Amino acid sequence: MKFFLVQSIFIISLFSASAQNFRSYMTDNNWVFYNKNIQSFNNQQLGASLKYGLHTDYIDNLIAEDHPIYHSREALYKETYSIVDFDEPYNVTYYKLEFSKNQVLSFPELLCYMGKNYSAFFRGPNRETLVVKEHARHLIDSLQLNKSTKIVLREFWYYNEEIQSMDARLIEAGIIPNGSKENTPVLWVDFAYIKHEDLSRIEPINLEGVSNLVELLDKPTYTRSFYSVNFSRFEMQKDLLEYSTHIDANFWLTELDNQIRAYKMDSTIKNKWKKNKVKSLKLKGSVTEEHKRTGSWEIYGWDKTLRGQFEFKQGVATGRYKLFHSNGRIKESGQFQSGLKNGEIKTYNLNGKEISSQQYQMGKLDGSTIFKYGSGKTHTVCFYQNDSLQGEYQRFYEDGKIKVKGGFKDGYAFGEWTFNIRLNEVCCTFLIDEKGYSLLDGYFEENAMDDCTASFDMLFEHKINKDCYRGVCVIPRFTSPIR
């Protein structure tokens, strides 16, 4: 497993970030809220905005489209938890780190040292409790964390457009007491507090090719087991789980790479490559005489369920693939070409119903996209060109009536758009009962929302300005009253 902690640390060093603003940087800052004049608000807030009138040049009342097309692909990421077991033969080398002056530290001891001197401690499965350092020292002693042979790593995995593959950022490491019956982190060390120069001063001398801790964490060192793989816990992304599968195939390919490396390193396996076959608890497949993967391969999750099937040629994913939900039903199907998604990719919900069809050209979205409700009804129709939304976009209610219709240019809303926003029952009743709402500022036609729908038109124009999102300001204005 290759760790990418160095990237995170450089970010901290360059921006002198505190833990709080570092987490802000790590959060999903790629949602396309085009610039400061376009912010999101949900349907529950629509009533107040309508009641007090809509400002023509400040569009904080534009409905947020909580949908993947407003989400850049590199912002979709998985959060993972994994365990490094130093009792495993291929991890033993990294458990004891030797330093000058005959000093020796185990890796958990090193984490405790880093937490005490450079970082902060948290406790609990979801690191919900900050632990003051005096209490952390007591916890380390009482649970004998210095003698632990297991650590838990928490990372964010995301699809990196620049390198066209999965990338990871190590966020925290947790220490578990040896007597623990569950894989529950007891004490977390938060890497957001640690500066690059502090890590680089930690220099083990017994590991070949490693001069400091930064290099150690950046090299493919430990082999570990995933015990939890989740989507982002940010609420707005939670709602998109059934559509947000863009990175899944790349994630499981990377995990397959990790497992084949663990297989190669495991000295307890006898008769390796017997008849050019590979089989473990996590993977199954064939290799060539040069030990390159070939033909069909399967990768299994921590719960021993089949999660992916891939085809390989000379060690590179090429051909059909399938991903599976934990319940065994198909989740995604498509094709790889030279390690990149290519052609039509389909995704399915937990019940096995097709919910999307997208076109890829060598790793980039390019062509028509259709999202569907679980019922099979069309949810959204749009078009991508070179990974950017282009041309007509339509989103529908499940009964087939149009919700939003407009167009994109280079990934930005552009030109004339029509919105038909259905209000929930409480909001609608409130507005209808409110006397004179239709007379406010001339923005409402008579009895405009008696059908519980706010319908209006907008025009989106563009202007180049470095202060706007990605250098492009999207300037919206209403071209109709609410009708």
N, C-alpha and C positions, 0 to 999 in steps of 0.2 A: 504494500500500500504506500503510495506516495503522498506525503503530507504537504500541504501548501500553507503552512503556518507562516513561512517567511513573507509571503505576500501581505498577509494581514498585519504582520509586525511592521513592515515597511510603511504601511498606511498609517499605523499609529505613530511611528516616528516622524513621518513627514508632516503630519497635521497636529502633532502634540496632543492627541485626542485623549480626553478622559474616558472612563468606561461608558459614561452615559452617551456622549456624542459619538463614540465609536459604534455603539449599538444602533444609533440613528443612521450611521453610514451603512451598517450592515443590513438594515431593514430594506424593504423593497422600495428603492428610490426610483424605480423605472416605470411606475404607473404613468400612463400618458395623461396627466392633468396638464394640458398643453402649456399653460403659462399661468402667471398669477391671476389673470382675469378669468380663468376657468377652474373652478374647484367643484368638488362633488358634494351632493347632499342627497339624502335618501327620501323615499316617498313620504315618510312620516313628517318631514320638514316642509313638504310642498305646501301644505295648507297655510302655514304662517306666511310663506313667501307670496302666495297668491292673494292672501287677505290684505297684505300691506303694499301690494303692487310690485311689479318687476322692474328693476332698474335696467335701462336700455344699454348701458355700457359697462356694467359689472355683472358677470354671469355666474355668480356663486349659486344661483338657483337652477343651473343646468343639471338635469338628472344624471347621476353617476351610472354609467353602463358597467355593471359588475360582470364583465364578460372577458374571456381571454383575448379577444382581439384588441382590447385596449391595453394589453399587457405585453411588453416586449419579451421575446422568448428567453433571453438571458436572465430575466428576472424570475422565471419559474425555477424554483429550487426545492430540493428535498432536505429535510433535517434528519440526521442519522445519529444513532447511538451504537457504539460497538465496544467490545471487550478485548483488551490485550491480555492474554494469559501467559505470564512469563514462565510457567511450568511447562509449556509446550516446548519441545526440543528446538524448534527454529527461532524461538524468542529468548532462550536462556542467555544468549550472548549479550543481550541488551539490558539485562536486569541489573547487573552490577557495573557501575561506571567508576573507573579509576581516575584519580587526579594527581597532580604533583604533591609532594610532601606526604606520600603514602596515604592519602585520603581516599576512601571508597564510599560511595553512596549507591543504594538501590534506586531505581527509578521513582518509586513512591516517596522515598526519602528526599529525592531531588525536588519532587513536586511540592512537598511540605516546605522545603527550604525556599522555593520560589514564592509560595504563597505568603510565607512569613515576611519576606524581605522586599518583594517587588509587586505583589498582586493582592487580591482579595479572596476570601473564602465564602462559599455559599454551601447550604445544606439542603438535602432532599432530592427526590427524583427529578423535579423540575426546577432545581436551584432557586426555590422561592424564598429562602430565608438567608439573609446576610449573617455571617458568623464573625463576631469580633475576634481579633487575633488571640486574645487571652483565652477565650473559650475554645478556639480552634486548637490551641496547644493542648488543652485538657482532653479534647476529643481525640486528637492524634495519639495521646498516651493511653487513654482508657480503651480505645478500640484497637490499639497496636497497629495503626495504619502504616507506620514505618516498616513493618514486616509484611505488608500485603504483597501478594504476587499477582494481583490483578488491578488494572486500571480501566476506567471507562472514558471513551473519547466522544465528544459531541462536535459534529461538523455540519456545515452547510455545503451541500453539493448542488452545483448549478451547471447549466450547459453554457460553456464559454464560446461565444461566437468566433472570437479571434483564432482560437486553436481548434475549433470544430470538434470538441470533445468535452467530456465531463471534467470539472475542476472542483476542488474542495478547499474549504477554509476551516481550520481547526479553531474552535471557539473556546472550549473548556476541556479540562481533564478531571475526572472524578476518581477518588480512591475508595476501594471497597475492603472491608476487613475480611480476612481469610475465612472466618467462621460464618460469613453471610450465607443464608440459604437462598436468597434471591439476588438477582443482578440489579441491585438498587444502589446507585452512587450515594455514598455517605457524605463525602466532603469534596466539593468542587473547587478547583483553582481556576480563576477567571483570567484568561490570557489577554483580555482587553486592557489590563493594567500594565502589562509587561512591555518594556521598551526593547527595541532591537539591540541596542548597545549593551543592555544588561544580560540578555541571552547570549550574546556573542562572547562575553567574558567567561562563560561556563565552558571549560575546555577539557573534555575527557581525553585520556591519553591511551586507552586500551582498544579503541575502535579504529580499525584500519580505514583510511581515507576520510576520517572525520576530524576536524580541528576544533569545532565548538558545537554547542547545542543547536544552533540554528541549522547547521549542516546536517546534524543528526536527524532533526525533525523533517528536514526537506528531502531526505533520501528514502528510497524504498527500504524500510527497515522491518518493522513489526508485521506479522500477519495476525489478523484479528477476526473476530466473528461478529457480524451484525446481529443485534437482537431487537432492534427497533428501527424501522424505516418509515418516516412520515412525510407528509407534505408540510409546507410552511404552516406555522400556527397562527399567522396573521389572519384575522377574521375574514377580511375581504377575499383572501385566497381560499379559505376553507370552503366557501360557497362554490368554488370552481373545480372541485376535485374530479368530477366525472369528465370534465373537458380538459383538465390540465395534465396531459400525458406526454407533452412534447419531449421531456427529458428522460422518460422512463426507460426506453430502449437503450439509451446511452449509459444510464446508471447501471443497468444489469449487465451490459457489456463490460463496464469497468469492474464490477464485482466479479465477473467471470475471470477477468485478468488477475484479480487479487487471488482468487482461489487456485488458479493454475500455478501461480507463483508459490503459494503455500504448499501445493502438491509437490512441486519440484524440490522445495526445501525440506520436506518432511523425511528425515532419515529413518523413521520407523517403518515406512512403507517398503516392503520387500518386492522384488521383481517389478520395479517400475517399468512403465511402458510395455508391459507384457502384451504381446501381439498388437502393439501400437494402440492400446486402449488405456483410457484414464477413467477412474471411477472413485468418487469419494462421497461423503454425505452431502456435499454442496454442488458437485458437478459431475458430468458424464459426457464422454466424447472420444474422439479418435485423433491421433497425431500421425504425421508423416515420419519417415525414417530420420529426418532432421529435427523431430520433435516439434514441428509446427502444427497448429490445429488445422484440421481438415474435416469436411463433411459436417454432420449434424452434431450439435452440442446442446446440453441441457444444463440450466443453472437453477438451484433450489434455494429457497429462503431459509431464514433462521428457524422457521416453524416446520421445515422439511417439506413444504409445498412447492410444486413446480412453478417457477416464476417466469422463465423464459426459454425459448428454443431458437437457436441461431444456426446459420450455415456459414462455414468458413472455407476459404481457399488460401493456402499458403499463409495461414495465421491471421488473415484479415477477414472481417465479417463481410460476406458477399452472398446475396441470395435472400430467400424468404426468412421471415422471423415471426414469432408469436410471443406475446406476453400474456400472463394470466393473473386474475385476481386471486386473493388468498382463498376464496371459496372454490377455486378450480375452473371458473368460467373464463373465457377468453376476454382479454382487456384491450389488446392492440394487435394489429397485424399489418404487415407491409413487407418492404424489401430494402436491403442494404446494397450499396454499390461501393466497393473500395472503402468500407467502413463508414459510409454516410447514408442517411435515409434518401431514398430515391423512388419516385413514382407515387402511387396512391397509398396513403396510410389511413387505416380505419381504426376507430376506437369504439369500445363497447362498455356499457354500464355493468353493475354487479349482477344484473339479471340476464346478461348476455345480449341485450338489445343494442343495435348499432346506434351510436349517438354522434358520430362525426366522420367525415371523409375529407381528407386534405391532400393536396398535391405537393410533392417535394421534388426539387432538382438539386441533386448532390448536396444534401444537407440543408438547403434553404427552401422555405415555403415559396411556391411559385405555381399559381394556378387557382382554380376554384376551390372554395371551402364551403362545406355545408355542416352545420351543427343541428342536431335533432333533440327533441324531447324524448323521454323514455317511451312515450306512446307511439313514437315514429313520426309525429308531426314535425314540420320544419321549424327550427328555432331561429337560425341565422343563415343568411347567404351572403358571401363576400368573396373577394378576389385578392390574391397576393401576387406581387411581382418582385422578385429578388428580395424576399423576406419583408417587404413593406406592403401595407394595404393600399390598393389602388382601385379606383372606380367605384361602382355602385355597391352600397351596403344596405341590407334589409334585415330587420329583426321582427319576429312575429310573436303574437300571443299564441297559446296552445290551441285556441279555437280557429286559428288561421288568419285573424285580423292583424293588420300591420301595427307595430308598436313604434318603430323608428325607421326612417328611410332617408338616405343621404348618400354622400360620396366622399371618397378619400383621395388625397394626392400625396404621394411619398410618405404614407403613414399618418397623415394629419387629416382631421375633418376639414372638408373644403366644399364651398358652394352652398347650394340650397339644401336644407334639411327640414323634415317634417316629423314632429313628435306627437304621439297620441298616448298620453300617460293616464292609465287608469288609477283612480284613487281608491284607497281602501275604504271600507264602509264607514268607519269612525270619522275619517277625514272628510269624506263626501257629505255625511250628515251635518257635520259642523259647518261646512261652507254653505250648504243649502239653507241652513237655519240662520246664518249670519245675514242680517238685512243689509242690502245695499252693496254687497261685495262686487256686483257687476258694474258698479258706477265708479270704482276706484281708478283714477288716473287714466281712464279710457283704455285700459289694457284688456278689458273683458267685454265680450259681446253679451247681449241680454240673455239670461238663462244659460250662460256658457257651459256650466258644469252640471246641469240637471241630470245628465246621463252618467255622472261620476267619471268623466274623462276630460282631462285638460289637453286640448289640441292646439298647437301653435307651430309657426314656421320660423326658421332662423337662417341667417346667412353667415357663413364662416369665410373670412378673408385672411390672407397671410401677409406678414411683414417680417423682414430679417432684422433681428436685434440680439446682440450677445447676451442680454439679460434674461431672455426668454428660454423656455425649455428647448434644449438642443439648438439654440440660436434662432428659432422660428417662433414668432408671436402669431397666435391664432386669434383673430379679432372677431368676436361674435356680435351680431345685432338681430333683434327681433324684426321680422318683416310682416308680422300679422299680430293682431290681438289674440287672446285666448278665446277660442270659439267652442 
